[in-house]
Amino acid sequence: MNTDFPEHFFQRPDESADEKFYSQPRFVTHIDDATISCLTDFYREQIASGTRVLDLMSSWISHLPEDVDYAHVSGHGMNAAELAANPRLDDYCVQDLNRTPTLPFANNAFDAVLIAVSIQYLIKPIEVMTEISRCLAPGGQCIVAMSHRLFPTKAIHAFQVLPPADRCQVVATYMEKSGLTGIQALDRSPQTGDPLWIVSGYCS
């Protein structure tokens, strides 16, 4: 289903089972404090209080503003210890999206779905994005945040070789093919710190 992309786009140096790679928790941040602050500010602007949120491909930190109350925040990731340590999550599940891209949530279950600095690890991104579209309520938003850091053995080839603008276009294409609309790409990088590129789209 990864149409219109060369097959090698989704190849990775390490094609072994992802469960092994993520079996040990990593209690680290993948963007610096200034960039985390920029992402948190963006979430504050875009995600209203009372929203139902899915933090997809999550870990021990969700970057959501601490001063905003959401109706419910679900987490979905690869390491149970990391997810259990995340104070913003009301519940969580562990699942390898590269093995099973179908999300275990009902239609229209969320008002916002977030993927923070993890989209580069998906080998079936259009399938996953189509599931995101299914799980979003009408008018709901998908927000994909990206930077320049990655695990080189597990990131797909496209995100290791393409410049930032092209990576944003790739993610926008994922969204377009899943049926999301109103897609836009933004540069929300701090003046000093890691870059922050955001692609967002809406469920019609």
Rosetta blueprint (number, residue, H / E / L):
1 M L
2 N L
3 T L
4 D L
5 F L
6 P L
7 E H
8 H H
9 F H
10 F H
11 Q L
12 R L
13 P L
14 D L
15 E L
16 S L
17 A L
18 D H
19 E H
20 K H
21 F H
22 Y L
23 S L
24 Q L
25 P L
26 R L
27 F L
28 V L
29 T L
30 H L
31 I L
32 D L
33 D H
34 A H
35 T H
36 I H
37 S H
38 C H
39 L H
40 T H
41 D H
42 F H
43 Y H
44 R H
45 E H
46 Q H
47 I L
48 A L
49 S L
50 G L
51 T L
52 R E
53 V E
54 L E
55 D E
56 L E
57 M E
58 S E
59 S L
60 W L
61 I L
62 S L
63 H L
64 L L
65 P L
66 E L
67 D L
68 V L
69 D L
70 Y L
71 A L
72 H E
73 V E
74 S E
75 G E
76 H E
77 G E
78 M L
79 N L
80 A H
81 A H
82 E H
83 L H
84 A H
85 A L
86 N L
87 P L
88 R L
89 L L
90 D L
91 D E
92 Y E
93 C E
94 V E
95 Q L
96 D L
97 L L
98 N L
99 R L
100 T L
101 P L
102 T L
103 L L
104 P L
105 F L
106 A L
107 N L
108 N L
109 A L
110 F E
111 D E
112 A E
113 V E
114 L E
115 I E
116 A E
117 V L
118 S L
119 I H
120 Q H
121 Y H
122 L L
123 I L
124 K L
125 P H
126 I H
127 E H
128 V H
129 M H
130 T H
131 E H
132 I H
133 S H
134 R H
135 C H
136 L E
137 A E
138 P E
139 G E
140 G E
141 Q E
142 C E
143 I E
144 V E
145 A E
146 M E
147 S L
148 H L
149 R L
150 L L
151 F L
152 P L
153 T L
154 K L
155 A L
156 I L
157 H H
158 A H
159 F H
160 Q H
161 V H
162 L L
163 P L
164 P H
165 A H
166 D H
167 R H
168 C H
169 Q H
170 V H
171 V H
172 A H
173 T H
174 Y H
175 M H
176 E H
177 K H
178 S H
179 G L
180 L L
181 T E
182 G E
183 I E
184 Q E
185 A E
186 L E
187 D E
188 R L
189 S L
190 P L
191 Q L
192 T L
193 G L
194 D L
195 P L
196 L L
197 W E
198 I E
199 V E
200 S E
201 G E
202 Y E
203 C L
204 S L
